[in-house]
Amino acid sequence: MADLGNFALQLALFITAYAIIADLAGAWLKEPALMRSGRNATVACWLAISTAVGALLYALTTCDFSIQYVVENVSKKLPIEYKISALWAGAAGSLLVWLWLQLTMVIWTFNRTKVKDYPFVAIARVMANIVSVFFLVVLLFDENKKVFEVLKLPPLDGHDLNPLLQHPAMVLHPPALFVGYAAYLIPFCWILAAMVDKRKTVRPLLFNRARNWMLFAWLFLSLGIILGSWWAYEELGWGGFWAWDPVENSSFMPWLAGTALLHCFKRAKPGTTMASWMAFLCLLSYSLCIFGTFLTRYGLVTSVHAFPEPGLSILFMVLIVLFWIIAAGLFIRRLIANSSSEMVANAKGSGILALVNWLFVILIAVILVGTLFPFLSSLFGVEKKTLLPEYFTKITSPFGLFLLVLMGVCPYFFRKGLVVNRRTILAGLMIGIAATTAVVLYFVDKQRQLNADYQKIAYLAIPCFIACSFVVIMILIDFVQPFFTSEPGAKSRRSLRWYGALIAHIGVVLMFAGIAGSEGLGYEVDKALHAGESFKLEKSNYTITYNKATLEKGPNFEMTVAELIVKKPGGQEITMKPAIAYYPGRQQTTTEPDIRRSISGDIYITLAQVSPNGNLVNIQVRFKPLINWLWLGSVVMMGGSIIVMISWLINRNKSIDKTENNFKNPDWD
């Protein structure tokens, strides 16, 4: 399998280089045969990469310990689902899967086209294949990331998969991220190809098709981030879902750029300021994906998720610089060529969208500087200093709240402006403040026994709850208005896309409420208990009794389980079993918290320590109010986005035909 995999990667590199030359020559000479050859070479490259992926997957599932990657990531006792997920667990495997996904999408998008669009798709394939070359060079020549490195003396068993990765969420989280990263390549190549191609006929292609890929990428990146947060909450035992870790930030930054981009499509027309924003955000989104890979693998920052050896990872930074130089050159050329042409008037509401875009860009810059702060501080001869998560929270919270409020205001601004709708907006704000104040005062009155620090933390969540209430009211008003007005065009707003957008925005509000509740109103208690001993949580009137400790064995681990009886205020009893697991293959210990969920919040118990005889345990009890609103909101948000995507797909052919008919369709001029 190692020989087959290495040969497939070497062949893929050779074919990719040929595809770049063939497509460039074909586009330059306007020769269809050469461009068809470049297209076929790209397909051949995909087949070679598919062979390499299949070879590695076979080696992992059959425990071929002659390959170092297999030794480092699986063992004979590892369950089959985790042997499969080991494909993307290591640095080399994750790059290989990412490359395969990218090529799959490139073939699907840029290999099915009319003859008149051959030059456009040929240039797009060139951009995509340049990315493939960088990936293949790292996979083949980086000593630390050779996926098919052969061992002279194969061991009898492997090291096992990292225990932290042996969780259902980690089976799905990395591939979801990689699908998102790979899909961001399509609009990235699209915008570069559009900047190269001088024909006006390619512009409708960009504005009407690229948005579907951007929404597809954004959906999967959202899914990956949520799955990663769920994994952190369930597996790491600290009770949180986001720690502002550098690798977390590396996926969050392209998500922010993609979110800004999604809101540009409706207002972007060729030749407008918003079209320039769209081009910039297309380039920025994928560049941040590549930068996150560089950040993870080059060792600029320390992270529990990062890979230890940098190797040739600097090539990813070279790739980013190369593409931005190309983009800058194309932009200057286009600017000079169009210097005498008239600018197209911006669509209504473009000004506030530009403000939103600037907010997103500034937020990305703040997170980027905070993430790179240890590296930046070392440049000035100072010891590396890592910023605490509180830095990110305090800096980003105002941006988040402002963007949340704008989400409720923008629909009214786009239609008639803030002046005409000022009474509606003011009424929504006052109702939101009144509703939130009533709920919070009731909550504080019921919790008078809480200490001053807890009350202070609780009040920090109030602005977020006010903003959430305001946005919900504005969304409801926006929803019911078309049914009670004779205003021209009001009822036409009730399209499938409009309903999907409303649902997605409601999901965002639920997520903000879940974050504010769990982080602002939650608390934790540490307690040592002997067998049969109980203690009462004064803040919630729960009684927790430690019963006994037992030893359980799994396929590749053994686990010490503490049995706790939790008595709720109404008298109902539940049994919770937090545990500490030991994995002999990795000689690593992990905590396995037990969680009881409800719509109002979670009881989250972690076993910190247990005595050798099991008579004494140290436990951590956490209450996470409204935490499940975060997961529910994410499902609602993605559900609404899927509805929007369906509406775009339904109307795609109609809109493309309509826009293309607005231009003459000459062949290559």
N, C-alpha and C positions, 0 to 999 in steps of 0.2 A: 504493500500500500504506500509506503514511503517513496519508493521509486516512481510509482505512478503519479502520486501527488506532486512531487518535485518536477517531473517532466511536464505535467499539465500546467503548472505555474510558469515554467520557462517558455513553454509554447505560447501561453497566453500573452506573455510580455512581448515576444517576437510578433505575434499577430496584431497586437494592439498598436505597436509602432508602425506596422504596415498600414493599418486602418487609418491612422492619423495622416500618413503621407498620401494615401489614395484619396481620402476625402478632401484634403487641402488642394491637391492637384485638380481633382474633379470640379471643385467649386471655383477655382481660379480659371480653369480652361472651359468651364461650363460643359463638361463632358459627362453625360449620364452614366456611361459604362464604368468610368472610374468611381463615381459615387456609389453605384450599385456594388462595386467591388469592396469599397469601404464599409458599406452596410453589411455585406456578407461576412467580411472579416470580423466585424463587431459581434455578429452572431457566433462565429467560430470561437472568438475569445470567450463569450459566455459559456459555450459548451465546455471549453477547457477549464474554466473556473468551476463549473458545475461538477466536472469530474474530480477536481481537487476537493471540493466540499464533500462529495460522496465518499471519496477515499478516506478523508479524516473522520467522517461520521461512522463509517464501517470500522475503522481502527478503534474508535472510542467504544462502540457498542460491543465489540468482540474482545476488548481489553488487550490490544496489541502493544505490549509493553516494550517493544523494540523502538518505539517512537517516544521521544522525550515528552512531547506535549501530552500524550496519553498518560504517561507515568505521573505527570504533575497534576492531573485533573480528574482521574478516575481510579477506582479500585474494583476488585472483583465483587465485593459486597454492596457496592453502590447501586441503588435502584435504577432501573432502566431509564426512567424519565430524567434523572439527573445525569446519566451518561450522555443522553442526547443534549441536555442543556450545557454540558461541558464543552460543546462545540463553540459556544461563544463566551465561555468563562475566562479564557486566557487572552492575553494581548494579541497573539497571532491569530487565534481562532476568530476573535471578534472582528478583526480587520478583514479576514477572509469572507466572513458572512456579510459584512457591510458591503464589500466590493461586489459580491454576487448579487445582492439585492439592487445595488445601483445599476449594474449591467442589465438586470432583468427589466427595470423600469425604462432604461434608455432604449432597449430594443422595442419594448411595447410602445413607446412614444415616438421615437424618431426613425423607426424602420417601416412604418406604415404611413405612406404619404403619396400625394400626387406628384407626377413628374415635374410640374411647374414649381414645386416647393423643394425639389432636391437640394439646391444650394443652401437653403436655410437649414434643413435638417443635417446636411453634411457638416456645416460649421458647428452646429450643436453637438453632433457626435464627436467632433474633434475636441471640443472642450471637455466632454465627458471622458473621452479616452485619455486625455492628458492626466486627469485625476487617476484613472486606472493605472497608468504607468507609475505614478508615485506610489500608489498602494502596492503594486507588484514588486517594485524595487525594494521597499521595506520588507516585504514578506520573503523575498529571495536572498537579500544580502545583509540584512540586519542579524547579527549573531544572536541577539536576545529574542528575536521574534520569528525565527525559522520554524514554521509550523510542522515541517516533516524532518526535523533533526533526528538522526538515527543514533542509538546508543550501542556502544561496542559490547557492553555486558548488561543485557536487559534484566531488571529485577523480577522477582516472582510475583510481586504485587505493586500496585501504584500507591501514590500518596493520598488518594481520595480527593474528592471535591471539597473546596473550602466550606466548612460547616455553615457559615453564614449564608452561603448561596444555596443551601439545601432547603429551599422554601418554595411553595407553589408560585409566589409572585416573581421569584427570580428565574423561573422557567420562562415567563412571559415578558418581564420587564426589559431585559436587554434587546431581544428581537424587536419589540415594539419601538424602542428608541432608534434602532438601526433602520427600521422601515421609514421612520420619520426623517432621519438624517439623509437616507438615500433618496427619498422623494423630494427633499429640498434641492437636490441637484438638478431636477428637471426645470423648474423656473429659473434657476441660476444659469443653466446653459441656454435656456430660451432667451433670456434678456441679452446675453452676450452675442448670440447669433443674430438677434434683431438689431443690435448695434452695428454688426458687421454688414448685414444685408441692407442695401440702399432702397429696396423696393418697398412701397407703401403697403403692398398686399400682405406682408408678414405681420403688420401691426394688429389687424383683427385676430390673427392666430394667437398673438401674445395676450391680448386683453380678454379673450373669450375662452381660451383653453388652459392657459397657465394657472389661472385662479383655481381650477379644479385640483391640480396637483398640489398647489399650496395648501388648500384646505385639507386634502388627503394627508399631506405631511404633518400639518398642524394637529390633526386628529390623532395620529399615531404617536406623535411626540407627547401630546397631552396624556394619552393612555400610558405611555412609558413613564412619565413623571408621576402620575397618580399611583401606578403599580409600585414604583420605587418608594413613594411615601408610605404606602400601605405596608410594604416589606419592612421599612425602618420602624414603623409603629409596632408591628407584630413581632419582629425578630430580634431587634437590638436591645430591648428591655429598658429603654430610658424613657419611654412614654411619649416621645415626640415623633414628628413625621417629617420635619425639615430642620436641618442643622446648619444651613448655609455652607455646607462642605464644598470645596472647590469643584469636585466632580458634579455635585448637584447643580451648582451654579453654571457649569459648562453646558448643561442641557436646558437650563432655565433661560439663559440669554437668547439662544435662537428661538425659543418659544415666544419670548417677548417681541422679538423682531417680526416673527411670523404673525403674531396677533395684530401688530400695527399694520402689516401688509394686507391682511384679510379685509381690513376696513378701508383700504385705499381703492380696491377694485371697482366699487360701485361709482366712485367719483372720478376715476382716472380716465382720461381721454388722451389720445396721441397729441403731443405738443403742449400739454398742460403741465403746471407745476406738480400736480398730483401724480402724473405719469413719471416724472423724475424721481419723486419719492418712492414710487413703486419699484422702479429700476434699482435704486439705492438699497431698498429693503430686501429685494430679491438677492442681491449680491451679499448683503450683510448676513442674512439668515444662514446661507450655506457656509459662508466664511467662518461664522461662529461655531458651526458644527465641526469644521476642520480644526479650528482653534481649540475647541474642547478636547479633541483627540490629541493634539499636541500637548495641551496642558496636563492631560492624564498620563501621558507616556514619557514626557521629557524630564519630569522631576523638578519643575519650577516651584511647585507647591507640594506640601505634604497632605496626603489624604488616605483614609482607610480604603478608598476605592481605587487609588492610583496604582499603576504598575511600576515596579521599582527601578528597572533598568531603562535609561533613555535611548541608547542605541542610535539609530538613524532617524529618530522622531523629529529632529530638526527639519527634515524634509517637508513635514506638514506645514511648517511656518514658511518655508521657501515656496510651497504651493500657493499659500494665501497671498504672499507678496507678488508672485508671478501674475496671478489672476487680477489683482487690483491694479497692477501696472497696465495689463492689457485693457481692463475696463476704463482706466483713466485715459489711455491713448485713444480708444474708440469714442469716448465721450467728447474729448477735445476735437476729434475729427468731425463728429456729428455737429458739434457746436459751431465750428467754422463753416461747415456746409450749409447750415440753416440760419446763419447770422442775418441774412436779408429777408427771410421768410417771416410771415406774420405769426405771432403767438396765438394759440387757441385760447378762448376765454375759459377760465376755470369754472367748474360746476358749482352750484350753490352749496355752501357748507364746507368748501375746501379749506377755508381759513381755520375753522375749528379743528378739522381733521389734521391740518399741519401742526397745530398746537398739540394735539394728542400724539402725533408722531414724534415731535420733539421731546415730549414727556417720556415716551418709551425709550428713545435714544439716550436721554440723560440717565434714565434708570439703568439701562444696560451699562453705561459708562461707570456709574457709581458701583455697580456690582462687580464690574471688571477690575476696577482699581482696588476694591476691597479684597477681591480674590487674589490679585497679584501683589498685595501689599508686602507679604514676607519677602518676595523676590525683589521688589522695588526698594525696600528698606535695606536689603543687603548690598545694593549698588552703591550706597553712600557710606559703606564701611560700618554700618550698624548691625548688631546681631539681628537675625531674622525674627520678626515679630508677627505673630498671627493675630488677626483681629477676631474678637469674640463675636458669636452670633448676634449679640445685642447691638453691635454696630450696624449690621445689615438691617435688623428689625427697625431700629430707630430711624435710619435714613430712608428706608424704602416704604415704611408705613404711610407717611404723608403722600407720597406719590400714589400708592395703592388706593388710598381713600379719595384722592382727587380724581383719579381715573374712574373709580366706582361712581362718584357723583356725576361725572361727565357722561357716563353710560346712561344715566337717567335723563340727562338734559339734552343730549345731542339729537335724538329724533325730533324734538320740538324745534330745535335750532335749524335743522335742515329744511323743515317745511315752511315755517313762517318767521323764524327768528325769535330771539329771546324776548324782545319787546312785546310782540303780539301775545306770546304765551307766558308772560311774566306772572300773571295771576294764577294760572294753573301750576306753574313751578313753585311759586311761593306757598300755595295751598298744600301741595304735596310735601314741601319741606316742613311746614308747621305741623301737619298731621303726623309725619314721621318723628319729629321731636317729641310730640305729646305722647305717642304710643310707646316710644322707647323709654321715656322718662317714667311713665306709669309702671312699666314692667320692671325697670331697674329699681325703682323705689320699693316696689313690692318685694323684690328679691332681697334687697338690703335689710328691709324690715324683718323678713323671716330669718335672716342670718346675723342677728345682732351680736351673737356670741363670737363672731369672727374677729380676729385680731386686726389691728390698724393696717398692717402691711397687706393683708389679704384684701381689705376694703379698698386700699389704694390701687392694687392691681385690678380689682373689679371695675373701678371707675375708668381705667384706661381703655376698657372695651366699649365704653358708652359711645364715643364718636363713631366707631365702626357700626354699632347697632343702629344709630341714627341714620347713617348713610345707607345702610341696607334697607331700613324701613322706607326712606325717601325713594330709593330706586324702585322698590316693589310697587309703591303707590303710583309712581310715574309710569311704570310698565302697565299696570292695570288700567290707568286712564288711557294710555295709548291703545290698549286692546279694545276697550269699550267705545271709544270715541267714534270710530267709523260706523258703528251700529246706530248712533243717535245724532247723526249730522247729515245734512244735505249738501255739504261742501263738495264741489267737484273734485274728483280724484281720491276722495277719502276711502270709498269702498274698494277701489282698485288696489289699495295697499294690502288688502287681505289676501296675499298670495301665499303659496307654500313656503317660499323663502322668508316672508315676513313672519309667519308663525314660527318657523324654525329659529329665526333670530331672537324672537321674544323668549322662547323656551331656553335657548342657550344663555341668555342674559339672566333669566331667573336662576339657572344653575350656578352662575357666577356669584349671585347674591347669596345663595345658600352656602357656597364655599367660604365666602367672607364671614358669614355668621358663624360657621363651624370653626374657623380659625380664631375669631375673636372669643368665642365661648370657651374653647379648649385651652387657649393660651392665657386668656384674661381672667377666667373664673375657676380654672382648675387648681388643685392643690395636691400635696403628697405627704405621707406620713411614713417614717421608718420605725420598725418595732421588732424587738426580740421576744420570742415566745417559747415557753417550754410546752411539752406535750400536755394537752388538756387545758392550757391557759387561754384566757380570752381577754380582749380589750375592746373598748367602745370608742368609735369615732364620734367625737362631740359635734363635729361640723355637719354630720349627716345622720347621726343616730344609728349607724350600722354597727353590729357586733360581730367580731371575727374571732374564731376559735381555731387553734391549731390542733389537729387530730393526731396525725402520724406521718411518717416518711416511709416511702417504699422505693424499691429499686426495680426499674423496668429496662428491658433490652430491646433495641431495634436492630435492623439489618446490619448497620455499621456504626452503632453507638450504644451507650448505656446511659440511663437517665435516673437521677434521684428526684423523686416527686414528693412534694409536700402537700398533704391533704388539708384543706382549710374549709371550715363551715362558716359561711357568711349569712348572718341573719339580718334581713331587711327590717325597716321600721314597722311594717305591717305584720311582721311575724313570719313571713315566708323565708325559707332557708334554701340556699344553693351551695353546692360543693364546687370549690375552685382548686385547681391543681397546678400551680406554678412549678417549674422544674429547672434543674441544672443538668445539661447533657454533656457527656464526654465522648469525643471521637478519637479512638486509638490511632487510626491511620494518620491523622494530622496532629495528634497529641494536643488537641485544642478543646477548650471548654466554652460552652455557650449557655446563655440564660434563655429559658423558654417561658415567657410570661403567660398567664391565663387571663382572658378578657371576657367580661360579660357585657354584652351590648344592649343598648336601648336607645330610643329616639332622643331621650333627654340627656344621655351621656353614658360613658363606660366606667365600669369598675375594673381597674387594671392592677394586677398583683404580680410582683416579681420576687422570685426567691434569690436572695443575695448570698446567703451562706447557710450551711447545715452542718451540725456537729457529726462526728464519726458514728455515734450511736443513734443519731436521729432524734434525740430528746430536745434539742434546741435549734431553732431556726431564726434567721434574720430575714424579714420580709419588707418590701416597699409597696405601700398601697397608694395608688393614685386615682383621683377622680377627674375625668375628662369630659366636662359638660359640652354637649352639642357636637362632639367630635364626629359623629356619624353624619351630621349635616354636610361635612366636607366631602365624604365619599358619595353621599346621595347627590350633592350638588354637582360633583364631577360627572356622574352618570347622566344627569339632566343636561348639563352643558354639552357633553359629547353627543347626546341624543338629538338635541336641537341642531347641532352642527351637521349631523348626518342628514337631517331633514333639509337643511339648506343645500347640502351637496346634491341630494336627490333632485331638488328643484333645478339646480344648475345643469345637471346631467339631462333632465327632461327637456330643457330649453336650449341645450347646447347647439344642436345642429341648426335650429331655427335662427338663433342669434348669430351664428357664424355666417350662414348664408346671407342674412340681412346686412351684416357689416361688410362682407366681402363685395356685395353688389354696389356698395358705395364707392368702390374704387375700380379703376380699370384693371383688368387682369392680363397685362402683357406677359409674355414669356420673359426669359432673362434679358433685361434691357441693360 
